[in-house]
Amino acid sequence: MSAQLLLVDDEPGLREAVKDYLQESGFTVQVASNAQEGWELLQQTTPDLVISDIMMPQVDGYQFLKQMRDDPRFQTLPVVFLTAKGMTTDRIQGYQAGVDAYLPKPFDPDELVAIVENLIARRTATHSGELGETPDIADLANQIAQIKALLTQRQGITTTPAPIKIDLTPREQSVLNLVTEGLMNKEIARRLQTSVRNVEKYVSRLFSKTGTNSRTELVRFALEHGLTK
């Protein structure tokens, strides 16, 4: 089954052109001319990815994105901003709001297709558990139980230098510390006043930097190599 996309843009010409190109590339595309229309379509069917303009009447792209991120159903839904606004400050605002990719107009449609394919592939990998964020509640509960068991043994764990040099950003360090406390992404997001999607990105980076594949492995690695503060 082809991936389902939702395209939200108030420019009819561009909206139809992008829709046609995406459909020719093998995607199923629903279109909306504004954010309200897009939100109504989301209530009917959850797509695999949303492409949205920023400059729209009544509700702009940033507000639309916040509406999605505030709803548990759409917190991890990939979103691409397609917009004429290309200033660095605008892009930063989009990333801080939880957008996954930002493509200023005019753009190469092949680049848009590549971005869409990449984001959908990453989401599929995440859902299949390759990044340790499996939706299986029993597995999540098991990981938390294992982490708490590790914490009770913390004093008896001998720390040794990590086999590779690991440089963590301040935000990655904060996320690691909270994961080590046994907190889940929603709790970490609340503690750090950020989105769940951003926390997931930081956890994924921590997996990559430490060569681990689950929260339990990450915590064990951090405790054994003195990475927590």
Order of alpha helices (4+ residues) and beta strands (2+ residues): beta-alpha-beta-alpha-beta-alpha-beta-alpha-beta-alpha-alpha-alpha-alpha-alpha-alpha
